[in-house]
Amino acid sequence: MPTERNGAGSRETADLVVAGAGVIGLACAWRAAASGLDTLVLDAGATERASEVAAGMIAPVGEAVWGEEPLLAAAAASAEAWPAFAAELQAAAGCEVPYRRCGALHVGLDRDEAAELRRRRDLHGELGLPATWLRGSECRRLEPGLATAVAGGFDAPGEAEVDPRPLLVALRAAAAAAGARIEEGMAAVRVVVTAGRVAGVELADGRTVDTPRLLAATGARMGGELLPPDVRPPIRPLKGEILRLRAPPGERPCERIVVTERVYVVPRAGGEVVVGASVEERGFDLRVRAGSVHELLREAYRALPDVAELELVECAAGLRPTTPDNAPVIGPTAIDGLLLAGGHHRNGILLAPITAEAIALELAGAQLPEVIEPLRAERFSRPLQEMGA
């Protein structure tokens, strides 16, 4: 780690400290290091990291709901950026980024579910999103493994998926290749603020790193003690349990992502099938409940009966960092040099390209993309005059 000498002895320094080494933190660190900033990434470990257990869906159409149009605009822009982002990352990392545009089929398993999906399809039309309404028989022609109960649905051919585990490996490699230093097993515990500016970051082992900039990308823990209360975003953990299954070669239950009202099934190119995900308000509890496993398998079986024949490989839980409006907090705060990139809920992988772009632009003193403006971190902050600044 670079050091500077002054009257007090050696001090560790960095142009930018990134607290958090999930997909968001590493993507931002890669871009920052590539721009020439001496970047230090603090990786506290994967215990609660949502990236480790995410399904990896890049599916803005599936996320379209009434009242979240600003988030949808950012999601659509980020999904469009994903192919180029994946190609650039793969070249920079020297390892595979398994991005796959497979499409998604959203289905209703009875008339009521189909009617609700039809209403959502009307929203897609209003927003100009590519999705085609299909009768139940047409859904089954696209995916023959669907249950006969399917009453209708919509096809979103532009939706994609990426396996988050090799994605994390690639992001770490690309960040390191660009010059970022990644300190394993180390957490940031407090940002040091002097005269309204970031001056350093205190680490869990008692060291302090002198830095003018901190990017907080600590996931569900961002609402904790690292940040001063006046700029601490209202992020809470939403528990999600997920299953990984394995299909025999050539026997995946579906070729597209299949989504119902209660479950999604994501087929991977290598034969893995991901089933998710529960949504539970259980704090930081990461235990996998038998009831959740049962419910996920039951709902997956209702849509795709062949799921019953697959090998159950893994049951896992992660914590989605979630804000009151389900949209992330991205960009500067009222403290000069303190940036946030978090609260992505279930869209961290989808929003990674545009989040990393926004943070890179902010670090360069450039204007944020227009679609990021409604997601700025300051929307949850108190005005400076109320903070006594």
C-alpha positions as CSV (number, residue, x, y, z in Angstrom):
1,M,0.0,0.0,0.0
2,P,1.4,3.4,-0.9
3,T,2.7,5.4,2.1
4,E,3.5,9.0,2.7
5,R,6.0,10.3,5.3
6,N,5.3,13.3,7.5
7,G,6.2,14.3,11.0
8,A,4.1,11.6,12.5
9,G,5.7,8.8,10.5
10,S,4.3,6.7,7.7
11,R,0.7,6.9,6.7
12,E,-1.2,4.7,4.3
13,T,-2.9,6.6,1.4
14,A,-5.2,6.1,-1.5
15,D,-6.9,8.4,-4.0
16,L,-10.1,6.4,-3.5
17,V,-11.1,3.8,-1.0
18,V,-14.0,1.5,-2.0
19,A,-15.7,-0.1,0.9
20,G,-17.3,-3.3,-0.4
21,A,-16.3,-5.9,-2.9
22,G,-19.6,-7.1,-4.4
23,V,-20.5,-6.6,-8.0
24,I,-21.2,-2.9,-7.5
25,G,-18.1,-2.1,-5.5
26,L,-15.8,-4.0,-7.8
27,A,-17.3,-2.6,-11.0
28,C,-16.8,1.0,-9.7
29,A,-13.3,0.1,-8.5
30,W,-12.4,-1.2,-11.9
31,R,-13.6,1.9,-13.7
32,A,-11.9,4.2,-11.1
33,A,-8.5,2.3,-11.3
34,A,-8.7,2.3,-15.1
35,S,-9.0,6.1,-15.0
36,G,-5.7,6.4,-13.1
37,L,-6.9,6.7,-9.5
38,D,-4.9,4.9,-6.8
39,T,-7.8,2.7,-5.7
40,L,-8.0,0.5,-2.5
41,V,-10.9,-2.0,-2.2
42,L,-11.8,-3.2,1.2
43,D,-13.4,-6.7,1.0
44,A,-14.9,-7.6,4.4
45,G,-16.0,-11.0,3.0
46,A,-18.8,-12.7,1.3
47,T,-21.0,-13.8,4.3
48,E,-23.9,-11.4,3.6
49,R,-23.0,-10.4,0.0
50,A,-26.1,-10.6,-2.2
51,S,-23.9,-10.9,-5.3
52,E,-22.8,-14.4,-4.3
53,V,-26.3,-15.9,-4.4
54,A,-28.0,-13.7,-6.9
55,A,-29.8,-15.2,-9.9
56,G,-28.1,-12.8,-12.2
57,M,-31.1,-11.7,-14.2
58,I,-30.7,-8.7,-16.5
59,A,-34.4,-8.2,-17.0
60,P,-35.7,-4.6,-17.0
61,V,-39.1,-5.7,-18.6
62,G,-39.7,-8.0,-15.7
63,E,-39.0,-5.3,-13.2
64,A,-41.5,-2.8,-14.7
65,V,-44.1,-1.9,-12.2
66,W,-46.3,1.1,-11.7
67,G,-44.8,3.9,-9.7
68,E,-41.2,2.9,-10.3
69,E,-40.7,4.5,-13.8
70,P,-37.5,6.4,-12.8
71,L,-35.9,3.1,-11.7
72,L,-37.1,1.5,-14.9
73,A,-35.4,4.1,-17.1
74,A,-32.0,3.4,-15.5
75,A,-32.6,-0.3,-15.7
76,A,-33.4,-0.2,-19.4
77,A,-30.3,1.9,-20.1
78,S,-28.1,-0.4,-18.0
79,A,-29.5,-3.5,-19.7
80,E,-28.7,-2.0,-23.1
81,A,-25.1,-1.3,-21.9
82,W,-24.6,-4.9,-20.7
83,P,-23.3,-6.6,-23.9
84,A,-20.5,-4.0,-24.4
85,F,-19.8,-4.0,-20.6
86,A,-19.4,-7.8,-20.6
87,A,-17.2,-7.8,-23.7
88,E,-14.9,-5.1,-22.3
89,L,-14.8,-6.8,-18.9
90,Q,-13.9,-10.1,-20.4
91,A,-11.1,-8.6,-22.4
92,A,-9.8,-6.7,-19.3
93,A,-10.0,-9.6,-17.0
94,G,-8.8,-12.3,-19.3
95,C,-11.5,-14.7,-18.1
96,E,-15.0,-15.6,-19.2
97,V,-18.0,-13.4,-18.4
98,P,-20.9,-15.7,-19.0
99,Y,-23.5,-13.1,-20.2
100,R,-26.3,-14.8,-22.2
101,R,-29.3,-13.1,-23.9
102,C,-31.8,-15.9,-23.5
103,G,-35.1,-14.0,-23.2
104,A,-37.7,-14.4,-20.6
105,L,-41.2,-15.7,-20.5
106,H,-43.6,-14.4,-17.8
107,V,-46.5,-16.7,-17.3
108,G,-49.8,-16.8,-15.4
109,L,-50.8,-20.1,-13.9
110,D,-54.5,-19.3,-13.9
111,R,-56.8,-16.7,-15.3
112,D,-56.4,-14.2,-12.5
113,E,-52.6,-14.3,-12.8
114,A,-52.8,-14.0,-16.6
115,A,-55.1,-11.0,-16.3
116,E,-52.6,-9.2,-14.0
117,L,-49.8,-10.0,-16.4
118,R,-51.9,-8.5,-19.2
119,R,-52.2,-5.3,-17.2
120,R,-48.5,-5.2,-16.8
121,R,-48.1,-5.8,-20.5
122,D,-50.2,-2.6,-21.1
123,L,-47.6,-0.7,-18.9
124,H,-44.8,-2.1,-21.1
125,G,-46.6,-0.7,-24.2
126,E,-47.0,2.7,-22.6
127,L,-43.2,2.7,-21.8
128,G,-42.1,1.3,-25.1
129,L,-40.7,-1.9,-23.7
130,P,-40.4,-4.9,-26.0
131,A,-42.8,-7.6,-24.8
132,T,-45.4,-9.6,-26.7
133,W,-48.6,-11.0,-25.2
134,L,-49.1,-14.8,-25.8
135,R,-51.9,-17.2,-25.1
136,G,-51.3,-20.2,-23.0
137,S,-50.8,-22.5,-26.0
138,E,-48.4,-20.0,-27.5
139,C,-46.4,-19.9,-24.3
140,R,-46.1,-23.7,-24.4
141,R,-45.0,-23.7,-28.0
142,L,-42.0,-21.5,-26.9
143,E,-41.4,-23.6,-23.8
144,P,-42.8,-27.1,-24.2
145,G,-41.9,-27.9,-20.5
146,L,-44.5,-25.5,-19.2
147,A,-47.5,-26.8,-17.3
148,T,-50.8,-27.1,-19.1
149,A,-52.3,-24.8,-16.5
150,V,-50.5,-21.8,-18.0
151,A,-53.2,-19.4,-19.1
152,G,-51.2,-16.7,-20.8
153,G,-48.1,-14.6,-20.5
154,F,-45.7,-12.3,-22.3
155,D,-42.4,-12.9,-24.1
156,A,-39.5,-10.5,-23.4
157,P,-36.9,-11.6,-25.9
158,G,-34.3,-9.0,-24.8
159,E,-33.9,-10.2,-21.2
160,A,-30.6,-11.9,-20.3
161,E,-28.7,-13.6,-17.5
162,V,-25.2,-13.8,-16.2
163,D,-23.8,-16.1,-13.6
164,P,-22.7,-13.8,-10.7
165,R,-19.9,-16.0,-9.4
166,P,-17.7,-15.9,-12.5
167,L,-18.7,-12.3,-12.9
168,L,-17.2,-11.5,-9.5
169,V,-14.0,-13.3,-10.4
170,A,-13.8,-11.3,-13.7
171,L,-14.5,-8.0,-11.9
172,R,-11.8,-8.7,-9.3
173,A,-9.3,-9.6,-12.0
174,A,-10.1,-6.5,-14.1
175,A,-9.9,-4.2,-11.1
176,A,-6.5,-5.7,-10.1
177,A,-5.2,-5.5,-13.7
178,A,-6.1,-1.8,-13.8
179,G,-4.1,-1.2,-10.7
180,A,-6.6,-1.5,-7.8
181,R,-5.4,-3.0,-4.6
182,I,-7.9,-5.4,-2.9
183,E,-7.4,-6.1,0.8
184,E,-9.1,-9.3,1.7
185,G,-10.9,-9.8,5.0
186,M,-10.8,-6.1,5.9
187,A,-13.8,-3.8,6.7
188,A,-14.1,-0.1,6.8
189,V,-15.6,0.9,10.2
190,R,-15.8,4.7,10.1
191,V,-15.2,7.5,7.6
192,V,-13.0,10.3,9.0
193,V,-14.5,13.8,8.1
194,T,-12.7,17.0,8.6
195,A,-14.3,20.4,7.8
196,G,-17.1,18.8,5.8
197,R,-14.6,16.7,3.7
198,V,-13.5,13.1,3.7
199,A,-10.0,12.9,5.2
200,G,-9.6,9.2,5.8
201,V,-11.2,5.8,6.6
202,E,-10.7,3.8,9.8
203,L,-10.3,0.1,9.3
204,A,-11.4,-2.8,11.5
205,D,-7.7,-3.6,12.5
206,G,-7.2,0.0,13.9
207,R,-5.4,1.5,10.9
208,T,-6.4,4.7,9.2
209,V,-6.0,5.2,5.5
210,D,-5.7,8.8,4.4
211,T,-7.9,9.5,1.4
212,P,-9.9,12.3,0.0
213,R,-12.6,10.0,-1.3
214,L,-14.7,7.1,0.0
215,L,-17.1,5.1,-2.1
216,A,-19.5,3.2,0.2
217,A,-20.8,0.0,-1.5
218,T,-21.4,-2.1,1.5
219,G,-24.7,-3.6,0.5
220,A,-27.2,-4.2,3.3
221,R,-24.8,-2.8,5.9
222,M,-24.7,0.7,4.4
223,G,-27.2,1.9,6.9
224,G,-24.7,1.1,9.7
225,E,-21.9,2.9,11.6
226,L,-19.5,3.5,8.7
227,L,-21.3,6.7,7.6
228,P,-22.3,9.8,9.6
229,P,-26.0,9.7,10.6
230,D,-26.9,12.7,8.5
231,V,-25.8,11.1,5.3
232,R,-26.6,7.5,6.2
233,P,-29.2,6.2,3.6
234,P,-32.3,4.3,4.9
235,I,-31.1,0.9,3.6
236,R,-32.4,-2.3,5.2
237,P,-31.8,-6.0,4.4
238,L,-34.4,-8.0,2.6
239,K,-33.6,-11.7,2.9
240,G,-33.8,-13.8,-0.2
241,E,-33.4,-17.6,-0.4
242,I,-32.4,-19.3,-3.7
243,L,-31.9,-22.8,-4.9
244,R,-29.4,-24.1,-7.4
245,L,-30.3,-27.3,-9.3
246,R,-28.5,-29.3,-11.9
247,A,-30.0,-30.8,-15.0
248,P,-28.5,-33.7,-17.0
249,P,-26.8,-32.6,-20.3
250,G,-29.4,-31.5,-22.8
251,E,-32.3,-31.8,-20.3
252,R,-32.9,-28.3,-18.9
253,P,-36.5,-27.7,-18.0
254,C,-36.6,-24.4,-20.1
255,E,-34.4,-22.5,-22.5
256,R,-35.6,-19.0,-21.4
257,I,-36.0,-17.5,-18.0
258,V,-39.4,-18.4,-16.8
259,V,-41.2,-16.1,-14.3
260,T,-44.4,-16.6,-12.5
261,E,-46.1,-14.5,-9.8
262,R,-44.2,-16.3,-7.0
263,V,-41.0,-17.8,-8.5
264,Y,-38.4,-17.5,-11.3
265,V,-36.4,-20.2,-13.0
266,V,-33.1,-19.2,-14.6
267,P,-31.4,-21.8,-16.9
268,R,-27.6,-21.5,-17.2
269,A,-25.7,-22.6,-20.3
270,G,-23.8,-25.2,-18.3
271,G,-26.9,-27.1,-17.1
272,E,-27.3,-25.3,-13.8
273,V,-30.9,-24.1,-13.0
274,V,-31.5,-21.3,-10.5
275,V,-34.8,-21.1,-8.6
276,G,-35.7,-18.0,-6.6
277,A,-36.4,-16.2,-4.6
278,S,-38.1,-15.6,-1.3
279,V,-38.6,-12.0,0.0
280,E,-38.5,-11.8,3.8
281,E,-38.1,-9.1,6.4
282,R,-35.9,-11.0,8.8
283,G,-33.0,-8.6,9.5
284,F,-29.6,-10.1,9.0
285,D,-30.7,-13.7,9.4
286,L,-29.1,-15.9,6.8
287,R,-30.5,-19.2,7.8
288,V,-32.2,-21.1,5.0
289,R,-35.6,-22.2,6.1
290,A,-37.1,-25.6,5.1
291,G,-40.4,-23.8,4.4
292,S,-38.8,-21.5,1.9
293,V,-37.1,-24.4,0.1
294,H,-40.5,-26.2,0.0
295,E,-42.3,-23.1,-1.4
296,L,-39.8,-22.4,-4.0
297,L,-39.7,-26.0,-5.3
298,R,-43.5,-26.2,-5.2
299,E,-44.0,-23.0,-7.2
300,A,-41.3,-24.0,-9.7
301,Y,-42.9,-27.4,-10.2
302,R,-46.3,-25.7,-10.8
303,A,-44.8,-23.9,-13.8
304,L,-42.3,-26.5,-15.0
305,P,-43.0,-30.0,-13.8
306,D,-39.7,-31.4,-15.0
307,V,-38.0,-29.4,-12.2
308,A,-38.9,-32.4,-9.9
309,E,-36.3,-34.5,-11.7
310,L,-33.4,-32.2,-11.2
311,E,-30.6,-32.6,-8.6
312,L,-30.8,-30.2,-5.7
313,V,-27.2,-28.8,-5.4
314,E,-27.4,-25.8,-3.1
315,C,-29.7,-23.8,-0.9
316,A,-28.5,-20.3,0.0
317,A,-29.6,-17.0,1.4
318,G,-28.5,-13.4,0.7
319,L,-29.5,-10.0,1.9
320,R,-30.8,-7.5,-0.7
321,P,-29.9,-3.9,0.2
322,T,-33.3,-2.1,-0.1
323,T,-34.4,1.5,0.2
324,P,-37.9,2.7,0.9
325,D,-38.6,3.3,-2.8
326,N,-36.8,0.2,-4.0
327,A,-34.3,2.3,-6.0
328,P,-30.6,2.6,-5.4
329,V,-28.7,5.5,-4.0
330,I,-25.9,6.6,-6.4
331,G,-23.6,9.5,-6.3
332,P,-22.3,12.3,-4.0
333,T,-23.5,13.2,-0.5
334,A,-23.4,16.4,1.5
335,I,-19.9,15.5,2.6
336,D,-17.3,16.3,0.0
337,G,-15.6,13.2,-1.3
338,L,-18.2,10.8,0.2
339,L,-20.0,8.8,-2.5
340,L,-22.6,6.1,-2.2
341,A,-23.5,3.2,-4.5
342,G,-26.0,0.9,-2.8
343,G,-29.6,0.0,-2.1
344,H,-29.9,-1.8,-5.5
345,H,-32.5,-4.2,-4.0
346,R,-32.7,-7.1,-6.5
347,N,-31.2,-5.2,-9.4
348,G,-27.5,-4.9,-8.5
349,I,-26.2,-7.0,-11.4
350,L,-28.7,-5.4,-13.8
351,L,-27.6,-1.9,-12.8
352,A,-23.9,-2.5,-12.4
353,P,-22.8,-1.0,-15.8
354,I,-24.7,2.3,-15.3
355,T,-23.8,2.5,-11.6
356,A,-20.1,2.2,-12.4
357,E,-20.4,4.7,-15.2
358,A,-22.1,7.2,-12.9
359,I,-19.5,6.9,-10.2
360,A,-16.7,7.2,-12.8
361,L,-18.2,10.4,-14.1
362,E,-18.7,11.8,-10.6
363,L,-15.1,11.1,-9.8
364,A,-14.0,12.9,-13.0
365,G,-16.1,15.9,-12.1
366,A,-18.5,15.3,-15.0
367,Q,-22.3,15.4,-15.1
368,L,-24.2,12.2,-14.2
369,P,-26.3,10.5,-16.8
370,E,-29.9,11.9,-16.9
371,V,-31.4,8.5,-15.9
372,I,-29.3,8.6,-12.7
373,E,-30.6,11.9,-11.5
374,P,-33.8,10.5,-9.8
375,L,-31.5,8.0,-8.0
376,R,-29.0,10.4,-6.5
377,A,-28.0,9.7,-3.0
378,E,-29.0,13.2,-1.8
379,R,-32.7,12.4,-2.1
380,F,-32.6,10.8,1.4
381,S,-30.2,13.3,3.0
382,R,-31.0,16.2,5.3
383,P,-30.2,19.7,3.8
384,L,-26.8,21.1,4.7
385,Q,-28.3,23.8,6.8
386,E,-30.0,21.3,9.0
387,M,-26.7,19.4,9.5
388,G,-25.1,22.5,11.0
389,A,-22.6,22.6,8.1
